[in-house]
Amino acid sequence: MNQLGEKIAKKRKDLGMTQNEFAEKMSVTRQTVSRWEAGT
């Protein structure tokens, strides 16, 4: 996980959101959020 991915994951978790919920708010797929967090 890269530094940006770590920040995204931390913020999402601080908000108490799943990747699915976060993806819905961001208008992207859960897979996209997973890739962001993994840094790929």
Contact map, one row per residue, 1 for C-alpha under 8 A:
1110110000000000000000000000000000001110
1111110000000000000000000000000000001110
1111111000000000000000000000000000000000
0111111100000000000000000000000000011010
1111111110000000000000000000000000011110
1111111111000000000000000000000000001000
0011111111100000000000000000000000000000
0001111111110000000000000000000000011000
0000111111111000000000000000000000001000
0000011111111100000000000000000000000000
0000001111111110000000000000000000000000
0000000111111111111001000000000000000000
0000000011111111110000000000000000000000
0000000001111111100000000000000000000000
0000000000111111100000000000000000000000
0000000000011111110000000000000000000000
0000000000011111111111000000000000000000
0000000000011001111111000000000000000000
0000000000010000111111100000010011000000
0000000000000000111111110000110000000000
0000000000000000111111111000000000000000
0000000000010000111111111100010010000000
0000000000000000001111111111110110000000
0000000000000000000111111111110000000000
0000000000000000000011111111000000000000
0000000000000000000001111111000000000000
0000000000000000000000111111100000000000
0000000000000000000000111111110110000000
0000000000000000000100110011111110000000
0000000000000000001101110001111111000000
0000000000000000000000000000111111100000
0000000000000000000000100001111111110000
0000000000000000001001100001111111111000
0000000000000000001000000000011111111100
0000000000000000000000000000001111111111
0001100100000000000000000000000111111111
1101110110000000000000000000000011111111
1100100000000000000000000000000001111111
1101100000000000000000000000000000111111
0000000000000000000000000000000000111111
